[in-house]
């Protein structure tokens, strides 16, 4: 496992194990076009980690660990479907194991064309503090859209937590809105410098 020295020295055992799993299961080398439209010499397929039983457990634990270190837990976690859905499930499942009253929500790309016709689904209510979760963050476009949708619903976004940060501008995009970004793993933890 090739980790960035500062991260290796300060990371929790859960994060160190998660870095190894990302490196072995999610990192692909080659030429790829990203959702942001950019070309990259590597691809991070976080679904290989978050849809794996052990990986989901690590992600759920790591996010809870990070949220606890930052203060009181939010009312809920969630993000843009479908990328955030397994992460949301992992976090609320691990919270349930620990007896914590954390809830989850999903943000639709398009509202349902029947029933309530909502963008935001789940047991959340306007005014609640929430955290947006994401699998891989590049420019932050997906989470920025999720932030807009949850603000329209009336939720208060405290921060964004991403499993993997490509270090390609998302942190600054969120900061421009006054929302901090927390990254569990960055490309530097995988021995890759930003392109």
C-alpha positions in Angstrom: 0.0 0.0 0.0 1.6 3.3 -1.1 0.3 6.0 1.2 1.2 9.6 1.5 3.5 9.8 4.6 1.4 12.5 6.3 -1.7 10.5 5.8 -0.1 7.2 6.9 1.1 8.9 10.1 -2.2 10.5 11.0 -4.9 8.2 9.5 -7.0 5.9 11.7 -6.7 2.1 11.2 -10.1 2.2 9.3 -8.8 4.9 6.9 -5.5 3.0 6.3 -7.5 -0.1 5.5 -9.8 1.8 3.2 -6.9 3.3 1.3 -5.6 -0.2 0.7 -9.0 -1.4 -0.5 -9.3 1.7 -2.9 -5.9 1.0 -4.2 -6.5 -2.7 -4.9 -10.1 -2.6 -6.1 -11.0 0.9 -7.4 -7.8 2.3 -9.0 -7.6 1.7 -12.8 -4.8 3.1 -15.0 -5.2 4.2 -18.6 -6.9 7.0 -20.4 -10.4 7.9 -19.3 -13.0 10.6 -19.8 -14.5 11.7 -16.5 -18.1 12.8 -15.7 -16.7 16.4 -15.5 -15.6 16.0 -19.2 -11.9 16.0 -18.3 -9.5 13.3 -19.5 -7.4 11.5 -16.9 -4.6 8.9 -16.8 -6.4 7.0 -14.1 -10.0 6.1 -13.1 -11.4 5.5 -9.6 -14.3 3.1 -9.7 -15.5 3.6 -6.1 -18.4 1.3 -6.8 -15.9 -1.6 -6.5 -15.4 -0.6 -2.9 -18.8 0.8 -1.7 -20.7 -2.2 -3.2 -18.4 -4.7 -1.5 -19.5 -5.9 1.9 -16.1 -5.2 3.6 -15.7 -1.9 1.7 -19.2 -0.7 2.6 -18.5 -1.5 6.3 -15.2 0.4 6.1 -16.8 3.4 4.4 -19.7 3.5 6.9 -17.3 3.3 9.9 -14.9 5.9 8.4 -17.6 8.4 7.7 -19.1 8.0 11.2 -15.6 8.3 12.7 -15.0 11.5 10.7 -18.4 13.0 11.5 -18.0 12.3 15.3 -14.6 14.0 15.2 -16.2 17.2 13.9 -18.9 17.6 16.5 -22.5 16.6 17.0 -23.8 14.2 14.3 -26.2 15.7 11.7 -29.8 14.5 11.5 -29.1 12.7 8.2 -26.7 11.9 5.4 -27.4 11.5 1.7 -26.6 12.6 -1.7 -27.2 12.4 -5.4 -28.6 9.0 -6.6 -27.2 6.6 -7.6 -23.6 7.3 -6.6 -24.4 8.3 -3.0 -27.0 5.6 -2.3 -24.7 2.8 -1.2 -22.7 5.2 0.9 -25.8 6.5 2.6 -26.9 2.9 3.3 -23.5 2.0 4.7 -23.4 5.0 7.0 -26.9 4.6 8.4 -26.4 0.8 8.8 -23.3 1.3 10.8 -25.0 4.0 12.8 -27.9 1.6 13.5 -25.4 -1.0 14.7 -24.1 1.6 17.2 -27.6 2.7 18.2 -27.2 6.2 16.7 -30.4 7.9 15.4 -28.9 8.9 12.0 -31.2 8.9 9.0 -30.6 8.8 5.3 -32.0 10.5 2.2 -31.6 10.4 -1.6 -31.6 13.2 -4.1 -33.2 12.4 -7.4 -31.7 13.8 -10.7 -35.3 14.3 -11.8 -38.4 14.5 -9.7 -40.9 11.6 -9.7 -43.6 12.2 -12.3 -46.2 10.8 -9.9 -47.0 10.9 -6.2 -45.3 13.7 -4.3 -43.0 14.6 -7.3 -40.1 15.4 -4.9 -36.4 15.6 -5.6 -35.5 14.6 -2.0 -36.7 11.3 -0.6 -36.3 10.0 2.9 -37.3 10.7 6.5 -36.0 14.2 6.6 -37.7 17.5 7.4 -37.0 21.1 6.5 -34.6 22.8 8.9 -32.6 19.7 9.7 -28.8 19.7 9.5 -27.5 17.2 6.9 -24.2 16.0 5.3 -23.9 15.3 1.6 -22.0 12.1 0.8 -20.3 11.2 -2.5 -18.2 8.3 -3.9 -15.7 10.2 -6.0 -15.3 14.0 -6.2 -13.7 15.7 -9.1 -15.1 19.2 -9.7 -18.0 18.7 -7.3 -20.8 19.1 -9.9 -22.9 16.2 -8.7 -22.8 17.3 -5.0 -23.4 20.9 -5.9 -26.6 19.9 -7.6 -27.5 17.8 -4.6 -26.8 20.8 -2.4 -29.1 23.0 -4.5 -31.9 20.3 -4.3 -31.7 19.9 -0.5 -31.5 23.7 0.1 -34.7 24.0 -2.0 -36.3 21.3 0.2 -35.2 23.3 3.3 -32.3 21.2 4.7 -29.1 22.9 6.0 -26.0 21.4 4.5 -23.1 21.3 7.0 -20.5 19.7 4.8 -19.7 17.2 2.0 -17.9 13.9 2.8 -16.4 12.1 -0.2 -14.9 8.6 -0.2 -12.3 9.6 -2.8 -11.2 13.1 -3.7 -9.4 13.6 -7.1 -8.1 17.0 -5.8 -9.5 18.6 -9.0 -11.3 21.7 -7.7 -14.3 20.4 -5.7 -12.9 21.7 -2.3 -12.8 25.2 -3.7 -16.2 24.9 -5.4 -17.8 23.9 -2.0 -15.8 26.5 -0.1 -17.3 29.2 -2.4 -20.6 28.2 -1.0 -19.3 28.1 2.6 -19.4 24.3 2.8 -16.4 22.3 3.8 -15.3 19.1 2.1 -14.1 16.2 4.1 -12.2 13.5 2.1 -11.6 10.0 3.4 -9.0 9.2 0.7 -7.3 11.5 -1.8 -5.3 10.6 -4.9 -2.2 11.6 -3.0 -2.9 8.7 -0.6 -2.6 6.4 -3.7 0.7 8.0 -4.8 -0.9 10.1 -7.5 -0.4 13.9 -7.9 -3.2 16.0 -9.3 -3.1 16.4 -13.0 
